[in-house]
Amino acid sequence: MKTYLFPTNLEENLAISYQKKQLTPTLSTEDLPESYLTLLREQNGGYVRKLIVPTKEPTSDGLDYAYLHYIFGLHSIRAFTIPYQDFLPDYFIIFSAHQQQYFAFDYSKQGDEPSIRYIDTETDNWQTVAPNFTHFLEELKKGEEALPLIGAFTQIQANHAFLMVQDSQRLEALFQHLEAIEDKHWYFEWLYYFAKQDNYRQIVFSALETQISYFRLYLPNNAQEVFDLFPEKAAWIQSELTV
């Protein structure tokens, strides 16, 4: 099942926690479906390679689809593990969340494995999208989330979009879209990531020029790591930083 998730150092190095833990007032980790645990044995959560979940009804994302970004693991890092939830009916275990949208295992009916529900609490949209987790993964489709005309991607959306980059045009658009983001340390981590790939160096340096020219007062402590990847531009960088 590893092909369903992007390989990342964080999740690959996290051991699965098999200790019993309550996930709702009535359900625990012992109730999790085997198909989900099989995925976690390959990698303990992560961003999915295929973004699109087909739906029978419209969602906040599209007329017949919803976006899936990150599947939670089962470990001790709070932001990346299956959370305890007590704000939905207690027969739902959430395995993915983004803002007010959730994907959850639905234990409301008897069966070998729970069905999969899409839930949007803001629009009161509750849909069954798959009879089980295996079918859910198999039905995922490739796609690309359009950059919003107003506002910016959340960090979850942006991380996912960066991982799915396949061409320079998309990467350039992402860096431009996020150039004013407050979390400069996070932004420069992605600059560093792509600067080490020869086919994207020109795009990265263009984004770096913008940061130096317009956001120099907010450069993060990891900026030098990116500067060091462009020794041929060292003189220009130094001259701009000392203006």
VEXDREN-2710 file (C-alpha; in Angstrom, 1 decimal):
% VEXDREN-2710
k/r/px/py/pz
1/MET/0.0/0.0/0.0
2/LYS/3.0/2.3/0.2
3/THR/2.3/3.7/-3.3
4/TYR/-0.7/5.6/-1.8
5/LEU/1.5/7.9/0.3
6/PHE/4.4/10.2/-0.4
7/PRO/7.5/8.9/1.4
8/THR/8.7/11.4/4.0
9/ASN/11.3/11.0/6.7
10/LEU/9.0/11.9/9.6
11/GLU/6.3/9.2/9.0
12/GLU/8.7/6.5/7.8
13/ASN/10.6/6.7/11.1
14/LEU/7.5/6.7/13.4
15/ALA/6.7/3.4/15.0
16/ILE/3.1/2.4/15.1
17/SER/1.6/2.7/18.6
18/TYR/-0.4/-0.5/19.3
19/GLN/-1.3/0.5/22.9
20/LYS/-5.0/0.7/23.4
21/LYS/-6.2/4.3/23.3
22/GLN/-9.7/5.8/23.3
23/LEU/-10.5/7.6/20.0
24/THR/-14.2/8.4/20.8
25/PRO/-16.2/7.9/24.0
26/THR/-17.1/4.3/22.7
27/LEU/-14.4/3.4/20.2
28/SER/-10.6/2.8/20.6
29/THR/-7.6/1.9/18.6
30/GLU/-8.6/-1.7/18.9
31/ASP/-11.5/-1.0/16.6
32/LEU/-9.5/0.3/13.7
33/PRO/-9.8/-1.6/10.5
34/GLU/-7.0/-4.0/9.4
35/SER/-6.8/-2.3/6.0
36/TYR/-5.9/1.0/7.7
37/LEU/-3.3/-0.7/9.9
38/THR/-1.8/-2.4/6.8
39/LEU/-1.2/1.0/5.3
40/LEU/0.4/2.3/8.4
41/ARG/2.8/-0.7/8.5
42/GLU/4.2/0.6/5.3
43/GLN/4.3/4.2/6.4
44/ASN/2.8/5.7/9.6
45/GLY/0.6/8.2/7.9
46/GLY/1.3/10.9/5.3
47/TYR/0.2/13.0/2.3
48/VAL/-1.6/11.0/-0.3
49/ARG/-0.3/10.7/-3.9
50/LYS/-3.8/11.1/-5.3
51/LEU/-5.9/14.1/-4.2
52/ILE/-9.4/13.4/-5.5
53/VAL/-12.1/11.5/-3.6
54/PRO/-15.1/10.9/-5.9
55/THR/-18.4/11.8/-4.3
56/LYS/-22.0/11.3/-5.3
57/GLU/-23.0/14.8/-4.2
58/PRO/-21.4/18.2/-4.4
59/THR/-18.9/19.3/-1.7
60/SER/-17.1/22.5/-0.8
61/ASP/-14.4/21.4/-3.2
62/GLY/-16.3/20.4/-6.3
63/LEU/-19.5/19.0/-7.9
64/ASP/-18.5/15.4/-7.6
65/TYR/-15.4/15.2/-5.6
66/ALA/-13.6/16.2/-2.4
67/TYR/-10.0/16.8/-1.6
68/LEU/-8.0/14.4/0.6
69/HIS/-4.7/15.7/1.8
70/TYR/-3.2/13.8/4.8
71/ILE/-4.0/10.4/6.4
72/PHE/-3.3/10.4/10.1
73/GLY/-0.9/7.8/11.6
74/LEU/-1.0/6.1/14.9
75/HIS/1.8/7.4/17.1
76/SER/2.4/10.1/19.7
77/ILE/2.9/13.3/17.6
78/ARG/-0.4/15.1/18.2
79/ALA/-0.7/17.0/14.9
80/PHE/-0.1/13.8/12.8
81/THR/-1.9/11.1/14.7
82/ILE/-5.6/10.0/14.8
83/PRO/-7.2/12.4/17.3
84/TYR/-9.7/11.8/20.0
85/GLN/-13.0/13.2/18.9
86/ASP/-16.2/14.0/20.9
87/PHE/-17.8/16.6/18.6
88/LEU/-19.2/14.2/16.1
89/PRO/-21.4/11.1/16.8
90/ASP/-19.2/8.7/18.8
91/TYR/-19.4/6.0/16.0
92/PHE/-17.0/8.1/13.9
93/ILE/-13.2/7.8/14.0
94/ILE/-11.5/10.6/12.1
95/PHE/-8.5/9.6/10.0
96/SER/-8.1/12.8/7.9
97/ALA/-9.0/16.4/8.7
98/HIS/-8.6/19.8/7.0
99/GLN/-10.3/22.8/8.5
100/GLN/-14.0/21.8/8.8
101/GLN/-13.8/18.8/6.5
102/TYR/-13.2/15.3/7.7
103/PHE/-12.9/11.7/6.5
104/ALA/-13.9/9.2/9.1
105/PHE/-14.5/5.5/9.7
106/ASP/-18.2/5.0/10.2
107/TYR/-19.1/2.3/12.7
108/SER/-22.9/3.0/12.8
109/LYS/-23.7/-0.2/11.0
110/GLN/-22.5/-3.8/11.6
111/GLY/-20.0/-5.2/9.2
112/ASP/-16.5/-6.6/8.7
113/GLU/-15.1/-3.1/8.3
114/PRO/-16.5/0.4/8.7
115/SER/-17.6/2.4/5.7
116/ILE/-16.0/5.8/4.9
117/ARG/-17.8/9.1/5.4
118/TYR/-17.0/12.6/4.2
119/ILE/-18.1/15.2/6.7
120/ASP/-18.2/19.0/6.3
121/THR/-19.4/20.5/9.5
122/GLU/-19.7/24.0/8.1
123/THR/-22.1/23.0/5.3
124/ASP/-23.7/20.1/7.1
125/ASN/-22.6/17.7/4.4
126/TRP/-22.5/14.1/5.4
127/GLN/-21.8/11.5/2.6
128/THR/-20.7/7.9/2.4
129/VAL/-17.9/7.8/-0.1
130/ALA/-16.7/4.1/0.1
131/PRO/-17.9/0.9/1.7
132/ASN/-14.5/0.3/3.3
133/PHE/-11.0/1.7/3.5
134/THR/-9.5/-0.5/0.8
135/HIS/-12.1/0.6/-1.7
136/PHE/-11.6/4.2/-0.6
137/LEU/-7.9/4.1/-1.4
138/GLU/-8.5/2.3/-4.7
139/GLU/-11.0/4.9/-5.9
140/LEU/-8.6/7.9/-5.3
141/LYS/-7.9/9.9/-8.4
142/LYS/-5.0/12.1/-9.5
143/GLY/-5.7/15.9/-9.6
144/GLU/-4.4/19.3/-8.8
145/GLU/-6.0/21.8/-6.5
146/ALA/-6.4/25.2/-8.1
147/LEU/-4.7/28.2/-6.3
148/PRO/-7.4/30.4/-4.7
149/LEU/-8.0/33.8/-6.2
150/ILE/-8.6/35.2/-2.7
151/GLY/-6.6/34.2/0.3
152/ALA/-3.9/31.5/0.4
153/PHE/-3.5/27.8/0.7
154/THR/-3.3/26.5/4.2
155/GLN/0.0/24.9/5.2
156/ILE/-1.6/21.5/4.7
157/GLN/-2.7/22.3/1.2
158/ALA/0.6/23.9/0.4
159/ASN/2.7/21.0/1.7
160/HIS/0.6/18.6/-0.4
161/ALA/0.8/20.8/-3.5
162/PHE/4.6/21.0/-3.2
163/LEU/4.9/17.2/-2.9
164/MET/2.8/16.8/-6.0
165/VAL/4.8/19.3/-8.1
166/GLN/5.7/17.9/-11.5
167/ASP/6.7/20.9/-13.5
168/SER/8.4/24.3/-13.2
169/GLN/5.3/26.3/-14.0
170/ARG/3.4/24.9/-11.1
171/LEU/6.3/25.3/-8.7
172/GLU/6.7/28.9/-9.7
173/ALA/3.0/29.6/-9.2
174/LEU/3.1/28.0/-5.7
175/PHE/6.2/30.1/-4.6
176/GLN/4.5/33.3/-5.8
177/HIS/1.2/32.4/-4.2
178/LEU/2.9/31.9/-0.8
179/GLU/5.6/34.5/-1.0
180/ALA/4.1/36.8/1.7
181/ILE/3.4/34.0/4.1
182/GLU/4.3/34.8/7.7
183/ASP/6.0/31.4/8.4
184/LYS/9.2/32.2/6.5
185/HIS/11.1/29.3/8.1
186/TRP/8.6/26.9/6.6
187/TYR/8.8/28.7/3.2
188/PHE/12.6/28.5/3.2
189/GLU/12.4/24.7/4.0
190/TRP/10.6/24.3/0.7
191/LEU/13.1/26.6/-1.1
192/TYR/15.9/24.4/0.2
193/TYR/14.1/21.2/-0.8
194/PHE/13.7/22.3/-4.4
195/ALA/17.1/24.1/-4.7
196/LYS/18.7/20.7/-4.4
197/GLN/16.9/19.6/-7.6
198/ASP/18.8/20.8/-10.7
199/ASN/15.7/21.3/-12.9
200/TYR/14.1/23.6/-10.3
201/ARG/17.1/25.8/-9.3
202/GLN/16.2/28.7/-11.5
203/ILE/12.6/28.8/-10.1
204/VAL/13.9/28.7/-6.6
205/PHE/16.4/31.5/-7.1
206/SER/13.7/33.7/-8.6
207/ALA/11.6/33.1/-5.5
208/LEU/14.7/33.7/-3.3
209/GLU/15.3/37.0/-5.1
210/THR/11.8/38.1/-4.1
211/GLN/12.3/37.2/-0.5
212/ILE/15.6/39.1/-0.3
213/SER/14.3/42.1/-2.2
214/TYR/10.9/42.5/-0.4
215/PHE/11.1/40.5/2.8
216/ARG/14.7/40.9/3.9
217/LEU/13.6/42.1/7.4
218/TYR/11.8/38.8/7.9
219/LEU/14.3/36.3/6.6
220/PRO/14.4/33.2/8.9
221/ASN/17.3/31.6/10.6
222/ASN/17.5/28.9/8.0
223/ALA/17.8/31.4/5.1
224/GLN/21.6/30.9/5.0
225/GLU/21.2/27.2/4.3
226/VAL/19.4/28.2/1.1
227/PHE/21.9/30.9/0.2
228/ASP/24.7/28.4/0.5
229/LEU/23.2/26.3/-2.3
230/PHE/23.8/29.2/-4.7
231/PRO/27.6/29.9/-4.4
232/GLU/27.6/31.4/-7.8
233/LYS/25.1/34.1/-6.5
234/ALA/26.9/34.7/-3.2
235/ALA/28.2/38.2/-4.2
236/TRP/24.8/39.4/-5.3
237/ILE/23.1/38.0/-2.2
238/GLN/25.7/39.6/0.1
239/SER/25.4/43.0/-1.7
240/GLU/21.6/42.9/-1.4
241/LEU/21.6/42.0/2.3
242/THR/24.0/44.8/3.1
243/VAL/22.1/47.6/1.3
END
